[in-house]
Amino acid sequence: MGDPYLIDNPCTKRVRAFKEALRQRGFEVVIMAPAIKGIEKDAEVTYCFTVPLRKKNVFYRLANGLSFAVSSVCSLRKAGKIDIVLTTTPPALISMAGWVMAKIKHARLVYDVRDIWPDVALEMGEFTENSIYYKIFRYIRDFMLRHADLVTAVSDGKVSRLKEYAPQKRIVKIPNGFDVRFLENQLNGELYQKIKGNGRFTCVYTGNLGLAQGLKQLLDIARRAKEEGLDADFLLYGSGAEEQELRAYVRELQLEHVFFGGRLSNQDIYTVLKAADISFVPLVNGNLKDSIPTKIYEALGIGCPVLLAAEGDAASVLKESELGIAVCPGRPEELWDAYLQLYRNRGQMERLKNYAAKLMEGKYSIQCSARMLAEELWGMWGE
C-alpha cells in the first residue's frame, strides 16, 4: 500500500517495480492505492476512498491521509489471505493502517522508508521540535520501528539514522533508483528541436516547484549568466507551491532566458533530458544529507550531466558517475563556479555520458533494488 498508483511519481515507479519483482519471485501481490478522480484505473489495484488533496495545507493533508488509511483497512476483505504487509512512507499516516492490516491478518509487517518523518520536515524548517505535528509524526515513526518485522530505507544515511532510533531492528537498504523502462520512451521531435535548435547552452529542471527544491539557487545562476553575457537558457518544467513566487522573481529580475514549461509527460521528460546540456538537481539546504532526489537517477541514466546542489548520499552517487558537479546548497559562488565549469567543459562531459548511463542501468536501477526486496521478503516468508 502506498501513494497514488498509475501516476509517474517516484513512489509509483518504486511500487510498480516491487510488484513485478515480487511476482517473478513467486508472490501474489495485492496493491491498495487511493482512488483519484481522472486517473485511469488498473484492474490489478484495489482503489480506496480518499478525500482529494485540493490544497496542500494541514487540513487537507490530514483528511487525505486519514481517509485513505481508514478506507484501506475497510477494504481488507477484498484482499483474501495475506502473509506480508508492506507499507511505504511518506505519507506517514498510511503506515499505521499497514500495522492494523498486519495485526488483523496475522501477517509480517515491512516498513519501507523513503523519507524519515518528522526528521525531513524538521530539516526543511517546516516545523519545530516543540510543535504538535513533530510529536505526532515522531510517535508514528517510533511506533512503526518497534512493530515492523523488517525496515527498509533508500539510502545509507537513512539506514544509519534509523539504526540510531532502533538499534536492535533489522534495517536493510533498498535504494530508489533508475527505472530502466524510462529508456523505452520515444523522443518528442518537436520538443527536442525547440530546445536544441537554437544552439544555446541549456540547463533544465524537471519536477516539483516546491519548498524542498531551493530553486531560487537556479534563478540566481540565470541572473549571473545574463550579467556575463552567456548564450544560455534555463528551462523549468513542473508545478508546485512556489511556482508563482518563482515567476514573480523572474519578472523582477527581467530574466528573459528563463522559461516555465508546465508539467510534462514521462515521454517529454525523457526528451527534455536528452536535449539538455545539464540538469539542475537541488535540495533546499545542506541538512538533507541522507536524501537522494530521484531525478538524479533519470538524468544520469539518460546521460545528462548534473549540477547538484546537495551533499551526502546524493553527492556520492554523482561522484561515482563522474557526470557532473556537486555543491553544498547555500553557497552561491561555488554553485556559479560549478555551472561555469560545466558550461565551458561540455565536450568533456560528452565523453562521460555512456559510462554514467551504464552505471545507472546496472548498479542503480530500481529493478535491481526490487529484486533485492523480493529476496528479503522470500526469506522472511519462508521462516
C-alpha positions as CSV (number, residue, x, y, z in Angstrom):
1,M,0.0,0.0,0.0
2,G,1.3,3.5,-0.8
3,D,0.9,6.7,-2.8
4,P,-1.3,7.0,-5.9
5,Y,-0.7,4.2,-8.3
6,L,-0.5,4.8,-12.1
7,I,0.9,8.3,-11.7
8,D,4.5,8.7,-12.8
9,N,6.0,9.8,-9.5
10,P,8.9,8.2,-7.7
11,C,6.7,6.2,-5.3
12,T,4.6,4.8,-8.1
13,K,7.7,3.6,-10.0
14,R,9.1,2.0,-6.8
15,V,5.8,0.2,-6.1
16,R,5.4,-0.9,-9.7
17,A,9.0,-2.3,-9.7
18,F,8.3,-4.1,-6.4
19,K,5.2,-5.7,-7.8
20,E,7.0,-7.0,-10.9
21,A,9.9,-8.4,-8.9
22,L,7.7,-10.0,-6.3
23,R,5.6,-11.7,-8.8
24,Q,8.7,-13.0,-10.6
25,R,9.8,-14.5,-7.3
26,G,6.5,-16.3,-6.8
27,F,4.4,-13.9,-4.7
28,E,0.8,-13.0,-5.3
29,V,0.6,-9.2,-4.9
30,V,-2.3,-7.0,-3.9
31,I,-1.8,-3.2,-4.2
32,M,-4.0,-0.8,-2.4
33,A,-3.9,2.8,-3.6
34,P,-6.0,6.0,-3.2
35,A,-8.9,6.5,-5.6
36,I,-8.1,9.6,-7.5
37,K,-10.6,11.2,-9.9
38,G,-9.5,11.3,-13.5
39,I,-6.7,8.7,-13.2
40,E,-7.0,5.6,-15.4
41,K,-7.7,2.6,-13.2
42,D,-5.6,-0.6,-13.2
43,A,-7.6,-3.8,-12.8
44,E,-4.9,-5.3,-10.5
45,V,-5.2,-2.4,-8.0
46,T,-7.7,-2.1,-5.1
47,Y,-8.7,1.6,-5.0
48,C,-9.7,3.0,-1.7
49,F,-11.8,6.1,-1.0
50,T,-9.7,9.2,-0.4
51,V,-10.5,12.8,0.3
52,P,-9.0,14.8,-2.6
53,L,-5.9,16.9,-1.8
54,R,-7.5,20.1,-3.1
55,K,-5.0,22.3,-1.2
56,K,-1.6,21.4,0.3
57,N,-2.5,22.6,3.8
58,V,-2.7,20.7,7.1
59,F,-6.4,20.1,7.0
60,Y,-6.4,18.6,3.5
61,R,-3.3,16.6,4.1
62,L,-4.8,15.1,7.3
63,A,-8.1,14.4,5.6
64,N,-6.4,12.8,2.6
65,G,-4.1,10.6,4.6
66,L,-6.7,9.5,7.2
67,S,-9.4,8.8,4.7
68,F,-7.1,6.5,2.7
69,A,-5.8,4.8,5.9
70,V,-9.3,4.1,7.1
71,S,-10.8,3.0,3.8
72,S,-7.8,0.7,3.0
73,V,-8.3,-1.2,6.3
74,C,-12.0,-1.4,5.4
75,S,-11.1,-2.9,2.0
76,L,-9.1,-5.8,3.6
77,R,-12.0,-8.2,3.0
78,K,-11.2,-8.0,-0.8
79,A,-7.6,-9.0,-0.3
80,G,-8.0,-12.5,1.0
81,K,-5.2,-14.3,2.8
82,I,-2.1,-12.0,3.4
83,D,1.3,-13.1,4.6
84,I,3.2,-9.9,4.4
85,V,2.1,-6.2,4.5
86,L,4.4,-3.7,3.0
87,T,3.6,0.0,3.8
88,T,5.7,2.8,2.2
89,T,6.1,6.2,3.7
90,P,5.6,9.1,3.3
91,P,2.7,9.8,3.8
92,A,3.3,8.8,7.4
93,L,-0.3,8.3,8.4
94,I,-0.7,5.4,6.0
95,S,1.9,3.4,7.9
96,M,-0.4,3.0,10.9
97,A,-3.0,1.5,8.6
98,G,-0.4,-1.0,7.4
99,W,0.2,-2.1,11.1
100,V,-3.6,-2.5,11.6
101,M,-3.8,-4.7,8.5
102,A,-0.9,-6.8,9.6
103,K,-2.5,-7.4,13.0
104,I,-5.9,-8.3,11.5
105,K,-4.3,-10.7,9.0
106,H,-1.6,-12.1,11.4
107,A,0.9,-11.0,8.8
108,R,4.5,-9.9,8.8
109,L,5.0,-6.1,8.6
110,V,7.5,-4.3,6.4
111,Y,8.1,-0.6,6.9
112,D,9.5,0.9,3.7
113,V,11.0,4.3,4.5
114,R,11.6,6.7,1.5
115,D,11.8,9.8,3.8
116,I,12.1,9.8,7.6
117,W,9.2,11.8,9.1
118,P,9.3,14.1,11.0
119,D,13.1,14.4,10.5
120,V,12.9,15.6,6.9
121,A,10.3,18.3,7.8
122,L,12.5,19.5,10.7
123,E,15.5,19.7,8.4
124,M,13.5,21.7,5.9
125,G,12.3,24.1,8.6
126,E,8.6,23.2,8.2
127,F,8.0,22.9,11.9
128,T,10.0,22.8,15.2
129,E,10.5,20.0,17.8
130,N,8.0,21.7,20.1
131,S,5.2,21.6,17.6
132,I,2.3,19.1,17.9
133,Y,3.0,17.9,14.3
134,Y,6.5,16.9,15.2
135,K,5.4,15.0,18.2
136,I,2.7,13.1,16.3
137,F,4.9,12.1,13.4
138,R,7.8,11.1,15.8
139,Y,5.3,8.9,17.6
140,I,4.3,7.2,14.3
141,R,7.9,6.8,13.3
142,D,8.9,5.2,16.6
143,F,5.8,3.0,16.8
144,M,6.4,1.6,13.3
145,L,10.1,1.0,14.1
146,R,9.1,-1.0,17.2
147,H,6.4,-3.1,15.5
148,A,7.8,-3.7,12.0
149,D,9.3,-7.1,11.3
150,L,11.6,-5.6,8.7
151,V,12.5,-2.0,8.0
152,T,13.8,-0.9,4.6
153,A,15.3,2.5,3.7
154,V,16.5,4.1,0.4
155,S,20.0,5.4,1.4
156,D,22.9,4.6,3.6
157,G,22.3,7.8,5.6
158,K,18.7,6.8,6.3
159,V,19.7,3.3,7.3
160,S,22.3,4.7,9.8
161,R,19.8,7.2,11.3
162,L,17.0,4.6,11.7
163,K,19.5,2.3,13.4
164,E,20.1,5.0,15.9
165,Y,16.4,5.1,16.7
166,A,16.0,1.3,16.7
167,P,19.4,-0.4,17.3
168,Q,18.0,-3.9,17.6
169,K,15.9,-3.7,14.4
170,R,16.8,-5.3,11.1
171,I,17.1,-2.4,8.7
172,V,18.1,-3.1,5.0
173,K,18.9,-0.6,2.3
174,I,16.6,-1.0,-0.7
175,P,17.5,2.1,-2.8
176,N,15.4,4.2,-5.1
177,G,17.0,4.3,-8.5
178,F,16.7,4.5,-12.2
179,D,13.6,2.9,-13.8
180,V,15.1,1.2,-16.9
181,R,11.7,1.4,-18.6
182,F,12.3,5.2,-18.8
183,L,14.6,4.3,-21.8
184,E,11.6,2.9,-23.7
185,N,10.1,6.4,-24.2
186,Q,10.0,7.8,-27.7
187,L,11.6,11.2,-28.5
188,N,9.3,14.1,-29.0
189,G,10.9,15.5,-32.1
190,E,9.2,18.9,-32.0
191,L,10.1,19.5,-28.3
192,Y,13.7,18.3,-28.9
193,Q,14.2,20.6,-31.7
194,K,12.7,23.5,-29.8
195,I,15.3,23.1,-27.1
196,K,18.2,22.0,-29.1
197,G,17.6,24.0,-32.3
198,N,18.9,27.5,-31.2
199,G,22.3,26.2,-30.2
200,R,22.3,27.8,-26.8
201,F,23.6,26.0,-23.7
202,T,20.5,24.7,-21.9
203,C,20.1,24.0,-18.2
204,V,16.8,22.2,-17.3
205,Y,14.9,21.5,-14.1
206,T,12.1,18.9,-14.1
207,G,9.9,18.2,-11.0
208,N,8.1,19.8,-8.2
209,L,8.4,23.6,-7.8
210,G,8.1,23.4,-4.1
211,L,9.6,24.0,-0.7
212,A,12.3,21.3,-0.7
213,Q,13.9,22.3,-4.0
214,G,15.5,25.6,-3.4
215,L,15.0,26.8,-7.0
216,K,16.0,30.4,-6.3
217,Q,19.5,29.0,-6.4
218,L,19.0,28.2,-10.1
219,L,17.5,31.6,-10.9
220,D,20.5,33.3,-9.3
221,I,22.7,31.3,-11.7
222,A,20.5,32.6,-14.5
223,R,20.9,36.1,-13.3
224,R,24.7,35.7,-13.3
225,A,24.6,34.1,-16.8
226,K,22.7,37.2,-18.1
227,E,25.2,39.6,-16.5
228,E,28.1,37.7,-18.0
229,G,26.5,37.6,-21.5
230,L,26.5,33.8,-21.8
231,D,24.4,32.2,-24.5
232,A,22.4,30.1,-22.0
233,D,18.8,29.2,-21.4
234,F,17.1,27.9,-18.2
235,L,14.0,25.8,-18.5
236,L,11.8,24.9,-15.5
237,Y,9.2,22.1,-16.0
238,G,6.7,21.3,-13.3
239,S,4.3,22.9,-10.9
240,G,4.1,23.4,-7.1
241,A,3.7,25.6,-4.1
242,E,6.5,28.1,-5.1
243,E,5.7,28.4,-8.8
244,Q,4.1,31.9,-8.6
245,E,6.8,33.2,-6.3
246,L,9.5,32.0,-8.7
247,R,7.7,33.5,-11.7
248,A,7.5,36.8,-9.9
249,Y,11.2,36.6,-9.1
250,V,12.0,36.0,-12.8
251,R,9.8,39.1,-13.8
252,E,11.5,41.2,-11.2
253,L,15.0,40.4,-12.5
254,Q,13.9,40.5,-16.1
255,L,15.3,37.1,-16.9
256,E,14.1,36.7,-20.5
257,H,16.1,33.5,-20.9
258,V,14.2,31.7,-18.1
259,F,11.2,29.7,-19.3
260,F,8.4,27.8,-17.4
261,G,7.1,24.9,-19.4
262,G,4.5,23.4,-17.0
263,R,4.1,19.7,-16.2
264,L,5.5,17.2,-18.6
265,S,4.6,13.6,-19.5
266,N,7.2,10.9,-19.0
267,Q,7.9,10.9,-22.7
268,D,8.6,14.7,-22.7
269,I,10.8,14.5,-19.6
270,Y,12.8,11.9,-21.5
271,T,13.0,14.3,-24.4
272,V,14.0,17.3,-22.3
273,L,16.8,15.4,-20.6
274,K,18.0,14.1,-24.0
275,A,18.1,17.7,-25.3
276,A,19.6,19.5,-22.3
277,D,23.2,20.2,-21.7
278,I,22.9,19.9,-18.0
279,S,20.1,19.1,-15.5
280,F,19.9,21.0,-12.2
281,V,19.1,18.8,-9.2
282,P,18.8,20.8,-5.9
283,L,17.8,20.4,-2.3
284,V,16.8,23.4,-0.3
285,N,19.6,23.2,2.2
286,G,22.6,21.2,3.4
287,N,20.7,19.4,6.2
288,L,19.2,16.8,3.9
289,K,22.4,14.7,3.6
290,D,20.7,11.3,3.5
291,S,18.2,12.4,0.8
292,I,18.8,11.4,-2.8
293,P,16.5,13.2,-5.3
294,T,15.2,10.6,-7.7
295,K,15.5,12.9,-10.6
296,I,19.3,12.5,-10.4
297,Y,18.9,8.9,-11.5
298,E,16.8,9.8,-14.5
299,A,19.3,12.5,-15.7
300,L,22.3,10.3,-15.3
301,G,20.5,7.3,-16.8
302,I,19.8,9.4,-19.9
303,G,23.4,10.6,-19.9
304,C,22.6,14.2,-19.0
305,P,25.3,15.9,-16.8
306,V,24.0,17.1,-13.4
307,L,24.6,20.2,-11.5
308,L,23.7,19.1,-8.0
309,A,23.0,21.4,-5.0
310,A,23.3,18.7,-2.3
311,E,25.7,16.9,0.0
312,G,25.9,13.4,1.4
313,D,24.4,10.4,-0.3
314,A,23.3,12.2,-3.4
315,A,26.8,13.7,-3.9
316,S,28.3,10.2,-3.6
317,V,26.1,8.8,-6.4
318,L,27.1,11.7,-8.7
319,K,30.8,11.4,-7.8
320,E,30.7,7.7,-8.8
321,S,29.0,8.5,-12.1
322,E,31.6,11.2,-12.9
323,L,29.0,13.1,-14.9
324,G,28.5,16.4,-13.1
325,I,29.5,18.5,-10.1
326,A,28.0,18.6,-6.6
327,V,28.0,21.7,-4.4
328,C,26.6,22.3,-0.9
329,P,23.3,24.2,-1.0
330,G,23.5,27.8,0.1
331,R,26.9,28.5,-1.4
332,P,26.1,30.7,-4.4
333,E,29.7,31.4,-5.5
334,E,30.6,27.7,-5.5
335,L,27.4,26.9,-7.4
336,W,28.1,29.5,-10.0
337,D,31.7,28.2,-10.4
338,A,30.4,24.7,-10.9
339,Y,27.9,25.9,-13.5
340,L,30.7,27.7,-15.4
341,Q,32.8,24.5,-15.4
342,L,30.0,22.6,-16.9
343,Y,29.3,25.4,-19.4
344,R,33.0,25.5,-20.5
345,N,33.7,21.8,-20.5
346,R,30.6,20.4,-22.3
347,G,32.9,18.4,-24.6
348,Q,34.5,16.6,-21.7
349,M,31.1,15.8,-20.3
350,E,30.0,14.3,-23.6
351,R,32.7,11.6,-23.3
352,L,31.4,10.5,-19.9
353,K,27.8,10.1,-20.7
354,N,27.9,6.4,-21.7
355,Y,29.7,5.4,-18.5
356,A,27.1,7.1,-16.3
357,A,24.2,5.7,-18.2
358,K,25.5,2.1,-17.9
359,L,26.1,2.6,-14.2
360,M,22.5,3.7,-13.6
361,E,21.1,0.9,-15.7
362,G,23.1,-1.7,-13.8
363,K,24.1,-0.9,-10.3
364,Y,21.5,1.9,-9.6
365,S,18.4,0.5,-11.4
366,I,15.2,0.3,-9.4
367,Q,14.6,-3.1,-10.9
368,C,17.8,-4.3,-9.2
369,S,16.5,-2.8,-5.9
370,A,13.2,-4.5,-6.3
371,R,14.9,-7.9,-6.8
372,M,16.8,-7.3,-3.5
373,L,13.5,-6.7,-1.7
374,A,11.9,-9.8,-3.2
375,E,14.8,-11.9,-1.9
376,E,14.4,-10.3,1.6
377,L,10.7,-11.0,1.7
378,W,11.1,-14.5,0.3
379,G,13.4,-15.3,3.2
380,M,11.0,-13.7,5.7
381,W,8.0,-15.6,4.3
382,G,9.9,-18.9,4.4
383,E,11.0,-18.6,8.0
